[in-house]
Amino acid sequence: MVVFPEGPDGGHQLINESTAVARVLILSTMREPAVWAYPDSGKLATLGGVFRLADAVDYWDGESAG
């Protein structure tokens, strides 16, 4: 068992360096939606999908002047 703290300090990567099949079971105690950062590939992920940081828009983009 391995425990990763929440946030940047808990950043991790699982790699199977053998030729054998590896099976991984990941459990979480999270009850709230979260955002996951992938700094190596410039992406963010949410329960709604994965997004490239390079595609970021201004907060007000697409909003009406009201």
CHARMM internal coordinates of N, CA and C (Angstrom, degrees):
IC EDIT
DIST 1 N 1 CA 1.4329
DIST 1 CA 1 C 1.5244
ANGL 1 N 1 CA 1 C 108.11
DIST 1 C 2 N 1.3328
ANGL 1 CA 1 C 2 N 114.10
DIHE 1 N 1 CA 1 C 2 N 139.64
DIST 2 N 2 CA 1.4584
ANGL 1 C 2 N 2 CA 121.55
DIHE 1 CA 1 C 2 N 2 CA 177.63
DIST 2 CA 2 C 1.5148
ANGL 2 N 2 CA 2 C 107.34
DIHE 1 C 2 N 2 CA 2 C -129.16
DIST 2 C 3 N 1.3285
ANGL 2 CA 2 C 3 N 116.93
DIHE 2 N 2 CA 2 C 3 N 138.91
DIST 3 N 3 CA 1.4545
ANGL 2 C 3 N 3 CA 121.58
DIHE 2 CA 2 C 3 N 3 CA 178.96
DIST 3 CA 3 C 1.5205
ANGL 3 N 3 CA 3 C 108.59
DIHE 2 C 3 N 3 CA 3 C -118.21
DIST 3 C 4 N 1.3329
ANGL 3 CA 3 C 4 N 117.30
DIHE 3 N 3 CA 3 C 4 N 128.40
DIST 4 N 4 CA 1.4521
ANGL 3 C 4 N 4 CA 122.88
DIHE 3 CA 3 C 4 N 4 CA 178.53
DIST 4 CA 4 C 1.5235
ANGL 4 N 4 CA 4 C 108.75
DIHE 3 C 4 N 4 CA 4 C -111.16
DIST 4 C 5 N 1.3413
ANGL 4 CA 4 C 5 N 118.44
DIHE 4 N 4 CA 4 C 5 N 125.83
DIST 5 N 5 CA 1.4622
ANGL 4 C 5 N 5 CA 119.28
DIHE 4 CA 4 C 5 N 5 CA 177.58
DIST 5 CA 5 C 1.5248
ANGL 5 N 5 CA 5 C 110.92
DIHE 4 C 5 N 5 CA 5 C -67.62
DIST 5 C 6 N 1.3334
ANGL 5 CA 5 C 6 N 115.88
DIHE 5 N 5 CA 5 C 6 N 156.31
DIST 6 N 6 CA 1.4521
ANGL 5 C 6 N 6 CA 121.49
DIHE 5 CA 5 C 6 N 6 CA 178.77
DIST 6 CA 6 C 1.5239
ANGL 6 N 6 CA 6 C 109.95
DIHE 5 C 6 N 6 CA 6 C -70.43
DIST 6 C 7 N 1.3319
ANGL 6 CA 6 C 7 N 116.62
DIHE 6 N 6 CA 6 C 7 N 148.41
DIST 7 N 7 CA 1.4646
ANGL 6 C 7 N 7 CA 121.77
DIHE 6 CA 6 C 7 N 7 CA 176.45
DIST 7 CA 7 C 1.5112
ANGL 7 N 7 CA 7 C 112.84
DIHE 6 C 7 N 7 CA 7 C 92.16
DIST 7 C 8 N 1.3317
ANGL 7 CA 7 C 8 N 116.68
DIHE 7 N 7 CA 7 C 8 N -174.24
DIST 8 N 8 CA 1.4674
ANGL 7 C 8 N 8 CA 121.78
DIHE 7 CA 7 C 8 N 8 CA -176.63
DIST 8 CA 8 C 1.5230
ANGL 8 N 8 CA 8 C 114.11
DIHE 7 C 8 N 8 CA 8 C -57.10
DIST 8 C 9 N 1.3205
ANGL 8 CA 8 C 9 N 117.58
DIHE 8 N 8 CA 8 C 9 N -32.13
DIST 9 N 9 CA 1.4675
ANGL 8 C 9 N 9 CA 119.68
DIHE 8 CA 8 C 9 N 9 CA 179.53
DIST 9 CA 9 C 1.5190
ANGL 9 N 9 CA 9 C 112.50
DIHE 8 C 9 N 9 CA 9 C -66.46
DIST 9 C 10 N 1.3370
ANGL 9 CA 9 C 10 N 116.75
DIHE 9 N 9 CA 9 C 10 N -18.77
DIST 10 N 10 CA 1.4558
ANGL 9 C 10 N 10 CA 120.56
DIHE 9 CA 9 C 10 N 10 CA -179.52
DIST 10 CA 10 C 1.5161
ANGL 10 N 10 CA 10 C 113.27
DIHE 9 C 10 N 10 CA 10 C -98.26
DIST 10 C 11 N 1.3326
ANGL 10 CA 10 C 11 N 116.98
DIHE 10 N 10 CA 10 C 11 N 10.14
DIST 11 N 11 CA 1.4606
ANGL 10 C 11 N 11 CA 120.33
DIHE 10 CA 10 C 11 N 11 CA 179.38
DIST 11 CA 11 C 1.5187
ANGL 11 N 11 CA 11 C 111.03
DIHE 10 C 11 N 11 CA 11 C -53.96
DIST 11 C 12 N 1.3198
ANGL 11 CA 11 C 12 N 116.62
DIHE 11 N 11 CA 11 C 12 N 137.40
DIST 12 N 12 CA 1.4575
ANGL 11 C 12 N 12 CA 119.60
DIHE 11 CA 11 C 12 N 12 CA -176.94
DIST 12 CA 12 C 1.5248
ANGL 12 N 12 CA 12 C 110.68
DIHE 11 C 12 N 12 CA 12 C -154.23
DIST 12 C 13 N 1.3108
ANGL 12 CA 12 C 13 N 114.35
DIHE 12 N 12 CA 12 C 13 N 166.07
DIST 13 N 13 CA 1.4538
ANGL 12 C 13 N 13 CA 122.34
DIHE 12 CA 12 C 13 N 13 CA 176.84
DIST 13 CA 13 C 1.5146
ANGL 13 N 13 CA 13 C 107.12
DIHE 12 C 13 N 13 CA 13 C -146.51
DIST 13 C 14 N 1.3151
ANGL 13 CA 13 C 14 N 117.53
DIHE 13 N 13 CA 13 C 14 N 133.96
DIST 14 N 14 CA 1.4590
ANGL 13 C 14 N 14 CA 122.00
DIHE 13 CA 13 C 14 N 14 CA 177.47
DIST 14 CA 14 C 1.5195
ANGL 14 N 14 CA 14 C 108.55
DIHE 13 C 14 N 14 CA 14 C -104.32
DIST 14 C 15 N 1.3252
ANGL 14 CA 14 C 15 N 116.40
DIHE 14 N 14 CA 14 C 15 N 124.98
DIST 15 N 15 CA 1.4620
ANGL 14 C 15 N 15 CA 121.47
DIHE 14 CA 14 C 15 N 15 CA -177.78
DIST 15 CA 15 C 1.5238
ANGL 15 N 15 CA 15 C 109.09
DIHE 14 C 15 N 15 CA 15 C -130.26
DIST 15 C 16 N 1.3154
ANGL 15 CA 15 C 16 N 116.32
DIHE 15 N 15 CA 15 C 16 N 132.17
DIST 16 N 16 CA 1.4590
ANGL 15 C 16 N 16 CA 122.02
DIHE 15 CA 15 C 16 N 16 CA 173.64
DIST 16 CA 16 C 1.5193
ANGL 16 N 16 CA 16 C 106.80
DIHE 15 C 16 N 16 CA 16 C -98.50
DIST 16 C 17 N 1.3286
ANGL 16 CA 16 C 17 N 117.01
DIHE 16 N 16 CA 16 C 17 N 105.90
DIST 17 N 17 CA 1.4681
ANGL 16 C 17 N 17 CA 121.14
DIHE 16 CA 16 C 17 N 17 CA -178.70
DIST 17 CA 17 C 1.5241
ANGL 17 N 17 CA 17 C 112.40
DIHE 16 C 17 N 17 CA 17 C -93.06
DIST 17 C 18 N 1.3270
ANGL 17 CA 17 C 18 N 117.25
DIHE 17 N 17 CA 17 C 18 N 7.05
DIST 18 N 18 CA 1.4622
ANGL 17 C 18 N 18 CA 120.15
DIHE 17 CA 17 C 18 N 18 CA 177.69
DIST 18 CA 18 C 1.5228
ANGL 18 N 18 CA 18 C 109.63
DIHE 17 C 18 N 18 CA 18 C -99.97
DIST 18 C 19 N 1.3080
ANGL 18 CA 18 C 19 N 116.18
DIHE 18 N 18 CA 18 C 19 N 176.80
DIST 19 N 19 CA 1.4623
ANGL 18 C 19 N 19 CA 120.80
DIHE 18 CA 18 C 19 N 19 CA 176.12
DIST 19 CA 19 C 1.5299
ANGL 19 N 19 CA 19 C 111.08
DIHE 18 C 19 N 19 CA 19 C -92.93
DIST 19 C 20 N 1.3319
ANGL 19 CA 19 C 20 N 116.69
DIHE 19 N 19 CA 19 C 20 N -5.31
DIST 20 N 20 CA 1.4607
ANGL 19 C 20 N 20 CA 121.48
DIHE 19 CA 19 C 20 N 20 CA -179.72
DIST 20 CA 20 C 1.5286
ANGL 20 N 20 CA 20 C 110.56
DIHE 19 C 20 N 20 CA 20 C -82.05
DIST 20 C 21 N 1.3233
ANGL 20 CA 20 C 21 N 115.77
DIHE 20 N 20 CA 20 C 21 N 154.35
DIST 21 N 21 CA 1.4535
ANGL 20 C 21 N 21 CA 121.13
DIHE 20 CA 20 C 21 N 21 CA 175.94
DIST 21 CA 21 C 1.5274
ANGL 21 N 21 CA 21 C 108.78
DIHE 20 C 21 N 21 CA 21 C -68.55
DIST 21 C 22 N 1.3108
ANGL 21 CA 21 C 22 N 116.80
DIHE 21 N 21 CA 21 C 22 N 135.20
DIST 22 N 22 CA 1.4679
ANGL 21 C 22 N 22 CA 121.34
DIHE 21 CA 21 C 22 N 22 CA 176.84
DIST 22 CA 22 C 1.5232
ANGL 22 N 22 CA 22 C 108.73
DIHE 21 C 22 N 22 CA 22 C -114.10
DIST 22 C 23 N 1.2912
ANGL 22 CA 22 C 23 N 115.63
DIHE 22 N 22 CA 22 C 23 N 136.07
DIST 23 N 23 CA 1.4660
ANGL 22 C 23 N 23 CA 121.10
DIHE 22 CA 22 C 23 N 23 CA 175.76
DIST 23 CA 23 C 1.5218
ANGL 23 N 23 CA 23 C 107.40
DIHE 22 C 23 N 23 CA 23 C -117.01
DIST 23 C 24 N 1.3298
ANGL 23 CA 23 C 24 N 115.18
DIHE 23 N 23 CA 23 C 24 N 133.71
DIST 24 N 24 CA 1.4579
ANGL 23 C 24 N 24 CA 120.55
DIHE 23 CA 23 C 24 N 24 CA -176.59
DIST 24 CA 24 C 1.5182
ANGL 24 N 24 CA 24 C 108.65
DIHE 23 C 24 N 24 CA 24 C -126.63
DIST 24 C 25 N 1.2980
ANGL 24 CA 24 C 25 N 116.24
DIHE 24 N 24 CA 24 C 25 N 133.54
DIST 25 N 25 CA 1.4606
ANGL 24 C 25 N 25 CA 122.07
DIHE 24 CA 24 C 25 N 25 CA 174.55
DIST 25 CA 25 C 1.5164
ANGL 25 N 25 CA 25 C 106.81
DIHE 24 C 25 N 25 CA 25 C -111.90
DIST 25 C 26 N 1.3210
ANGL 25 CA 25 C 26 N 116.27
DIHE 25 N 25 CA 25 C 26 N 121.11
DIST 26 N 26 CA 1.4573
ANGL 25 C 26 N 26 CA 120.93
DIHE 25 CA 25 C 26 N 26 CA -178.92
DIST 26 CA 26 C 1.5236
ANGL 26 N 26 CA 26 C 108.30
DIHE 25 C 26 N 26 CA 26 C -111.89
DIST 26 C 27 N 1.3059
ANGL 26 CA 26 C 27 N 116.29
DIHE 26 N 26 CA 26 C 27 N 123.59
DIST 27 N 27 CA 1.4588
ANGL 26 C 27 N 27 CA 122.57
DIHE 26 CA 26 C 27 N 27 CA 178.94
DIST 27 CA 27 C 1.5148
ANGL 27 N 27 CA 27 C 108.88
DIHE 26 C 27 N 27 CA 27 C -116.60
DIST 27 C 28 N 1.3070
ANGL 27 CA 27 C 28 N 116.08
DIHE 27 N 27 CA 27 C 28 N 153.79
DIST 28 N 28 CA 1.4556
ANGL 27 C 28 N 28 CA 120.66
DIHE 27 CA 27 C 28 N 28 CA -179.64
DIST 28 CA 28 C 1.5171
ANGL 28 N 28 CA 28 C 110.29
DIHE 27 C 28 N 28 CA 28 C -142.70
DIST 28 C 29 N 1.3153
ANGL 28 CA 28 C 29 N 115.24
DIHE 28 N 28 CA 28 C 29 N 149.85
DIST 29 N 29 CA 1.4605
ANGL 28 C 29 N 29 CA 120.75
DIHE 28 CA 28 C 29 N 29 CA 174.80
DIST 29 CA 29 C 1.5265
ANGL 29 N 29 CA 29 C 110.53
DIHE 28 C 29 N 29 CA 29 C -101.09
DIST 29 C 30 N 1.3230
ANGL 29 CA 29 C 30 N 117.77
DIHE 29 N 29 CA 29 C 30 N 5.96
DIST 30 N 30 CA 1.4637
ANGL 29 C 30 N 30 CA 121.40
DIHE 29 CA 29 C 30 N 30 CA -178.69
DIST 30 CA 30 C 1.5218
ANGL 30 N 30 CA 30 C 110.48
DIHE 29 C 30 N 30 CA 30 C -63.66
DIST 30 C 31 N 1.3259
ANGL 30 CA 30 C 31 N 115.75
DIHE 30 N 30 CA 30 C 31 N 138.19
DIST 31 N 31 CA 1.4599
ANGL 30 C 31 N 31 CA 121.26
DIHE 30 CA 30 C 31 N 31 CA 175.99
DIST 31 CA 31 C 1.5205
ANGL 31 N 31 CA 31 C 110.78
DIHE 30 C 31 N 31 CA 31 C -117.14
DIST 31 C 32 N 1.2949
ANGL 31 CA 31 C 32 N 117.18
DIHE 31 N 31 CA 31 C 32 N -13.80
DIST 32 N 32 CA 1.4639
ANGL 31 C 32 N 32 CA 122.82
DIHE 31 CA 31 C 32 N 32 CA -178.48
DIST 32 CA 32 C 1.5217
ANGL 32 N 32 CA 32 C 109.36
DIHE 31 C 32 N 32 CA 32 C -109.13
DIST 32 C 33 N 1.3276
ANGL 32 CA 32 C 33 N 118.50
DIHE 32 N 32 CA 32 C 33 N 148.17
DIST 33 N 33 CA 1.4651
ANGL 32 C 33 N 33 CA 119.94
DIHE 32 CA 32 C 33 N 33 CA 173.18
DIST 33 CA 33 C 1.5263
ANGL 33 N 33 CA 33 C 110.40
DIHE 32 C 33 N 33 CA 33 C -59.79
DIST 33 C 34 N 1.2818
ANGL 33 CA 33 C 34 N 116.96
DIHE 33 N 33 CA 33 C 34 N 150.45
DIST 34 N 34 CA 1.4579
ANGL 33 C 34 N 34 CA 121.43
DIHE 33 CA 33 C 34 N 34 CA -177.99
DIST 34 CA 34 C 1.5207
ANGL 34 N 34 CA 34 C 110.35
DIHE 33 C 34 N 34 CA 34 C -136.58
DIST 34 C 35 N 1.3027
ANGL 34 CA 34 C 35 N 115.07
DIHE 34 N 34 CA 34 C 35 N 172.76
DIST 35 N 35 CA 1.4606
ANGL 34 C 35 N 35 CA 123.09
DIHE 34 CA 34 C 35 N 35 CA 174.48
DIST 35 CA 35 C 1.5176
ANGL 35 N 35 CA 35 C 107.06
DIHE 34 C 35 N 35 CA 35 C -120.00
DIST 35 C 36 N 1.3210
ANGL 35 CA 35 C 36 N 115.84
DIHE 35 N 35 CA 35 C 36 N 133.30
DIST 36 N 36 CA 1.4548
ANGL 35 C 36 N 36 CA 121.28
DIHE 35 CA 35 C 36 N 36 CA 178.41
DIST 36 CA 36 C 1.5136
ANGL 36 N 36 CA 36 C 108.39
DIHE 35 C 36 N 36 CA 36 C -110.04
DIST 36 C 37 N 1.3281
ANGL 36 CA 36 C 37 N 116.74
DIHE 36 N 36 CA 36 C 37 N 134.29
DIST 37 N 37 CA 1.4630
ANGL 36 C 37 N 37 CA 121.93
DIHE 36 CA 36 C 37 N 37 CA -179.96
DIST 37 CA 37 C 1.5237
ANGL 37 N 37 CA 37 C 109.51
DIHE 36 C 37 N 37 CA 37 C -103.65
DIST 37 C 38 N 1.3261
ANGL 37 CA 37 C 38 N 115.37
DIHE 37 N 37 CA 37 C 38 N 137.66
DIST 38 N 38 CA 1.4632
ANGL 37 C 38 N 38 CA 122.71
DIHE 37 CA 37 C 38 N 38 CA 176.02
DIST 38 CA 38 C 1.5295
ANGL 38 N 38 CA 38 C 107.15
DIHE 37 C 38 N 38 CA 38 C -120.93
DIST 38 C 39 N 1.3382
ANGL 38 CA 38 C 39 N 117.92
DIHE 38 N 38 CA 38 C 39 N 80.50
DIST 39 N 39 CA 1.4670
ANGL 38 C 39 N 39 CA 120.46
DIHE 38 CA 38 C 39 N 39 CA -173.76
DIST 39 CA 39 C 1.5252
ANGL 39 N 39 CA 39 C 113.61
DIHE 38 C 39 N 39 CA 39 C -62.57
DIST 39 C 40 N 1.3243
ANGL 39 CA 39 C 40 N 118.49
DIHE 39 N 39 CA 39 C 40 N -30.00
DIST 40 N 40 CA 1.4669
ANGL 39 C 40 N 40 CA 120.52
DIHE 39 CA 39 C 40 N 40 CA -178.95
DIST 40 CA 40 C 1.5229
ANGL 40 N 40 CA 40 C 112.24
DIHE 39 C 40 N 40 CA 40 C -66.55
DIST 40 C 41 N 1.3486
ANGL 40 CA 40 C 41 N 117.52
DIHE 40 N 40 CA 40 C 41 N -29.61
DIST 41 N 41 CA 1.4553
ANGL 40 C 41 N 41 CA 119.99
DIHE 40 CA 40 C 41 N 41 CA -178.88
DIST 41 CA 41 C 1.5339
ANGL 41 N 41 CA 41 C 112.64
DIHE 40 C 41 N 41 CA 41 C -114.41
DIST 41 C 42 N 1.3429
ANGL 41 CA 41 C 42 N 117.16
DIHE 41 N 41 CA 41 C 42 N 5.67
DIST 42 N 42 CA 1.4546
ANGL 41 C 42 N 42 CA 120.62
DIHE 41 CA 41 C 42 N 42 CA 175.77
DIST 42 CA 42 C 1.5227
ANGL 42 N 42 CA 42 C 113.93
DIHE 41 C 42 N 42 CA 42 C 65.33
DIST 42 C 43 N 1.3445
ANGL 42 CA 42 C 43 N 116.97
DIHE 42 N 42 CA 42 C 43 N 39.79
DIST 43 N 43 CA 1.4623
ANGL 42 C 43 N 43 CA 120.89
DIHE 42 CA 42 C 43 N 43 CA -178.23
DIST 43 CA 43 C 1.5250
ANGL 43 N 43 CA 43 C 111.13
DIHE 42 C 43 N 43 CA 43 C -126.87
DIST 43 C 44 N 1.3282
ANGL 43 CA 43 C 44 N 114.74
DIHE 43 N 43 CA 43 C 44 N 157.79
DIST 44 N 44 CA 1.4571
ANGL 43 C 44 N 44 CA 123.65
DIHE 43 CA 43 C 44 N 44 CA 169.35
DIST 44 CA 44 C 1.5114
ANGL 44 N 44 CA 44 C 107.57
DIHE 43 C 44 N 44 CA 44 C -123.67
DIST 44 C 45 N 1.3219
ANGL 44 CA 44 C 45 N 116.84
DIHE 44 N 44 CA 44 C 45 N 146.20
DIST 45 N 45 CA 1.4572
ANGL 44 C 45 N 45 CA 120.87
DIHE 44 CA 44 C 45 N 45 CA 177.21
DIST 45 CA 45 C 1.5226
ANGL 45 N 45 CA 45 C 109.20
DIHE 44 C 45 N 45 CA 45 C -127.05
DIST 45 C 46 N 1.3204
ANGL 45 CA 45 C 46 N 115.68
DIHE 45 N 45 CA 45 C 46 N 143.98
DIST 46 N 46 CA 1.4562
ANGL 45 C 46 N 46 CA 123.03
DIHE 45 CA 45 C 46 N 46 CA 173.45
DIST 46 CA 46 C 1.5189
ANGL 46 N 46 CA 46 C 106.86
DIHE 45 C 46 N 46 CA 46 C -132.08
DIST 46 C 47 N 1.3101
ANGL 46 CA 46 C 47 N 116.15
DIHE 46 N 46 CA 46 C 47 N 178.74
DIST 47 N 47 CA 1.4556
ANGL 46 C 47 N 47 CA 118.02
DIHE 46 CA 46 C 47 N 47 CA 175.60
DIST 47 CA 47 C 1.5203
ANGL 47 N 47 CA 47 C 110.86
DIHE 46 C 47 N 47 CA 47 C -64.12
DIST 47 C 48 N 1.3523
ANGL 47 CA 47 C 48 N 117.30
DIHE 47 N 47 CA 47 C 48 N -17.33
DIST 48 N 48 CA 1.4591
ANGL 47 C 48 N 48 CA 122.09
DIHE 47 CA 47 C 48 N 48 CA -179.25
DIST 48 CA 48 C 1.5091
ANGL 48 N 48 CA 48 C 114.97
DIHE 47 C 48 N 48 CA 48 C -90.81
DIST 48 C 49 N 1.3280
ANGL 48 CA 48 C 49 N 119.33
DIHE 48 N 48 CA 48 C 49 N -8.67
DIST 49 N 49 CA 1.4519
ANGL 48 C 49 N 49 CA 120.64
DIHE 48 CA 48 C 49 N 49 CA 179.30
DIST 49 CA 49 C 1.5120
ANGL 49 N 49 CA 49 C 112.77
DIHE 48 C 49 N 49 CA 49 C 150.71
DIST 49 C 50 N 1.3331
ANGL 49 CA 49 C 50 N 115.01
DIHE 49 N 49 CA 49 C 50 N -174.22
DIST 50 N 50 CA 1.4612
ANGL 49 C 50 N 50 CA 123.28
DIHE 49 CA 49 C 50 N 50 CA 179.85
DIST 50 CA 50 C 1.5186
ANGL 50 N 50 CA 50 C 107.53
DIHE 49 C 50 N 50 CA 50 C -117.72
DIST 50 C 51 N 1.3224
ANGL 50 CA 50 C 51 N 116.94
DIHE 50 N 50 CA 50 C 51 N 134.73
DIST 51 N 51 CA 1.4538
ANGL 50 C 51 N 51 CA 121.95
DIHE 50 CA 50 C 51 N 51 CA -173.05
DIST 51 CA 51 C 1.5221
ANGL 51 N 51 CA 51 C 110.97
DIHE 50 C 51 N 51 CA 51 C -132.26
DIST 51 C 52 N 1.3396
ANGL 51 CA 51 C 52 N 116.07
DIHE 51 N 51 CA 51 C 52 N 140.13
DIST 52 N 52 CA 1.4676
ANGL 51 C 52 N 52 CA 121.04
DIHE 51 CA 51 C 52 N 52 CA 176.46
DIST 52 CA 52 C 1.5285
ANGL 52 N 52 CA 52 C 108.96
DIHE 51 C 52 N 52 CA 52 C -81.54
DIST 52 C 53 N 1.3168
ANGL 52 CA 52 C 53 N 117.18
DIHE 52 N 52 CA 52 C 53 N 133.64
DIST 53 N 53 CA 1.4612
ANGL 52 C 53 N 53 CA 120.94
DIHE 52 CA 52 C 53 N 53 CA 177.10
DIST 53 CA 53 C 1.5207
ANGL 53 N 53 CA 53 C 111.34
DIHE 52 C 53 N 53 CA 53 C -62.69
DIST 53 C 54 N 1.3203
ANGL 53 CA 53 C 54 N 117.21
DIHE 53 N 53 CA 53 C 54 N -28.97
DIST 54 N 54 CA 1.4675
ANGL 53 C 54 N 54 CA 121.57
DIHE 53 CA 53 C 54 N 54 CA -179.30
DIST 54 CA 54 C 1.5315
ANGL 54 N 54 CA 54 C 111.30
DIHE 53 C 54 N 54 CA 54 C -64.94
DIST 54 C 55 N 1.3376
ANGL 54 CA 54 C 55 N 117.97
DIHE 54 N 54 CA 54 C 55 N -19.96
DIST 55 N 55 CA 1.4624
ANGL 54 C 55 N 55 CA 121.79
DIHE 54 CA 54 C 55 N 55 CA 179.89
DIST 55 CA 55 C 1.5215
ANGL 55 N 55 CA 55 C 112.89
DIHE 54 C 55 N 55 CA 55 C -92.04
DIST 55 C 56 N 1.3241
ANGL 55 CA 55 C 56 N 117.74
DIHE 55 N 55 CA 55 C 56 N 9.45
DIST 56 N 56 CA 1.4660
ANGL 55 C 56 N 56 CA 121.50
DIHE 55 CA 55 C 56 N 56 CA -176.60
DIST 56 CA 56 C 1.5258
ANGL 56 N 56 CA 56 C 110.83
DIHE 55 C 56 N 56 CA 56 C -59.50
DIST 56 C 57 N 1.3233
ANGL 56 CA 56 C 57 N 115.67
DIHE 56 N 56 CA 56 C 57 N 144.32
DIST 57 N 57 CA 1.4661
ANGL 56 C 57 N 57 CA 122.11
DIHE 56 CA 56 C 57 N 57 CA 176.86
DIST 57 CA 57 C 1.5265
ANGL 57 N 57 CA 57 C 108.51
DIHE 56 C 57 N 57 CA 57 C -122.55
DIST 57 C 58 N 1.3116
ANGL 57 CA 57 C 58 N 116.18
DIHE 57 N 57 CA 57 C 58 N 164.95
DIST 58 N 58 CA 1.4523
ANGL 57 C 58 N 58 CA 121.95
DIHE 57 CA 57 C 58 N 58 CA 176.33
DIST 58 CA 58 C 1.5340
ANGL 58 N 58 CA 58 C 108.94
DIHE 57 C 58 N 58 CA 58 C -64.10
DIST 58 C 59 N 1.3124
ANGL 58 CA 58 C 59 N 117.29
DIHE 58 N 58 CA 58 C 59 N 150.25
DIST 59 N 59 CA 1.4644
ANGL 58 C 59 N 59 CA 122.72
DIHE 58 CA 58 C 59 N 59 CA -179.47
DIST 59 CA 59 C 1.5252
ANGL 59 N 59 CA 59 C 111.62
DIHE 58 C 59 N 59 CA 59 C -53.34
DIST 59 C 60 N 1.3145
ANGL 59 CA 59 C 60 N 117.78
DIHE 59 N 59 CA 59 C 60 N -39.39
DIST 60 N 60 CA 1.4666
ANGL 59 C 60 N 60 CA 122.18
DIHE 59 CA 59 C 60 N 60 CA -175.65
DIST 60 CA 60 C 1.5308
ANGL 60 N 60 CA 60 C 113.31
DIHE 59 C 60 N 60 CA 60 C -88.17
DIST 60 C 61 N 1.3230
ANGL 60 CA 60 C 61 N 119.30
DIHE 60 N 60 CA 60 C 61 N 0.18
DIST 61 N 61 CA 1.4550
ANGL 60 C 61 N 61 CA 122.27
DIHE 60 CA 60 C 61 N 61 CA -179.84
DIST 61 CA 61 C 1.5283
ANGL 61 N 61 CA 61 C 110.11
DIHE 60 C 61 N 61 CA 61 C -56.91
DIST 61 C 62 N 1.3335
ANGL 61 CA 61 C 62 N 117.38
DIHE 61 N 61 CA 61 C 62 N 124.38
DIST 62 N 62 CA 1.4568
ANGL 61 C 62 N 62 CA 122.15
DIHE 61 CA 61 C 62 N 62 CA 177.49
DIST 62 CA 62 C 1.5131
ANGL 62 N 62 CA 62 C 114.89
DIHE 61 C 62 N 62 CA 62 C 84.89
DIST 62 C 63 N 1.3223
ANGL 62 CA 62 C 63 N 117.97
DIHE 62 N 62 CA 62 C 63 N -3.34
DIST 63 N 63 CA 1.4691
ANGL 62 C 63 N 63 CA 120.99
DIHE 62 CA 62 C 63 N 63 CA 178.33
DIST 63 CA 63 C 1.5289
ANGL 63 N 63 CA 63 C 110.00
DIHE 62 C 63 N 63 CA 63 C -85.06
DIST 63 C 64 N 1.3249
ANGL 63 CA 63 C 64 N 116.37
DIHE 63 N 63 CA 63 C 64 N 146.52
DIST 64 N 64 CA 1.4619
ANGL 63 C 64 N 64 CA 119.71
DIHE 63 CA 63 C 64 N 64 CA 178.39
DIST 64 CA 64 C 1.5324
ANGL 64 N 64 CA 64 C 109.90
DIHE 63 C 64 N 64 CA 64 C -79.82
DIST 64 C 65 N 1.3290
ANGL 64 CA 64 C 65 N 115.38
DIHE 64 N 64 CA 64 C 65 N 157.40
DIST 65 N 65 CA 1.4479
ANGL 64 C 65 N 65 CA 120.73
DIHE 64 CA 64 C 65 N 65 CA -179.26
DIST 65 CA 65 C 1.5322
ANGL 65 N 65 CA 65 C 111.15
DIHE 64 C 65 N 65 CA 65 C -70.96
DIST 65 C 66 N 1.3313
ANGL 65 CA 65 C 66 N 117.88
DIHE 65 N 65 CA 65 C 66 N -15.27
DIST 66 N 66 CA 1.4307
ANGL 65 C 66 N 66 CA 125.99
DIHE 65 CA 65 C 66 N 66 CA 172.19
DIST 66 CA 66 C 1.4462
ANGL 66 N 66 CA 66 C 116.50
DIHE 65 C 66 N 66 CA 66 C 64.38
END
COOR INIT
IC SEED 1 N 1 CA 1 C
IC BUILD
